[in-house]
């Protein structure tokens, strides 16, 4: 952890031992209410394509082998035929 973001501890995200750049907007990954919050944009650094759909207020996250859809402000994520509930 390195510093804080709005009073919440910042965490460093690494992939294969290399620190990832979290976002160009300056929003870091941080711990909030005992959960780690990571900007979706970090997935771009892992090879995913992230697309915002302003018409449906959703974000589509695609990798070479899967597509994940997250509706804005909803606690449900779909990936193919799988549905995940975020707590």
N, C-alpha and C positions, 0 to 999 in steps of 0.2 A: 504494500500500500504506500501511496505517496501523496500526502496532503489530503485536502478535502474539497468536496464540491457541494456548495450550499449546506455545509455542516455535516455531510455524509462522507465517509472514508472512500478515497479513490482506490481502485484496483488496477493493476496492470494486466493486460490480456496478452498472452504469448501463444504463438503457433510454431511448433517445431523448434522451440527455444528462442524464437525471434519475437521481440515486442511488436505488436501490431499498432498501427496508427488508427486511433478510434474514429475520429471524425474531423473534417475540416472546419466544422462549426464550433469546435472547442468543447464539446460535451463529452466528458470522459465516462468510462465505466465506473460505477460506484455502488456502494452497499446502502440499501434503503430497507428498513424494516426487516432485517435479517435475510434479505434477498439481494443477489447481485443483478444490477440493472446495466445492460449493455446496449448501446445504440445499434439499431438494425444495420446501419451503414457499415459496421465492422465486418459483416458477412461478405461485403465486396472484397475485402482483403483476404478472404478465404476462398475466393474464386466464384462466388455466387453473383448472380445478376439480381439487383433489387430495383423494382419498379413501383412507383407510387401511382395509383389510379384515383384521380381527384373526383371522378364521377361516382365511384362506389365507396370512397374513403377507405380504401384497402391497400395493402402492400403485397406484391407478389415477389416471392423469393425463389429463384430458380438455380439449380445446380445441374450438372450434366445428367444426373439420374433422378432428380425429383423436383417437384414444385410445391411450395408452401404458400398458403394464402392466409393473411392475418387481416381481419377487419379492424379498422381504427376504433379504439375504445371498446373493443369486445374482448371477452376472455375465452374465445374459441379460435383455434388454429386448425386449418385443414391441410393435409398432405396426402394427395392421392385420395384413397378411400378412408384414410385414417383421420379421426377428429380428436384433437387434444384440448383439454380444458385447462386454462391457466389460472392458478390460484394466487 
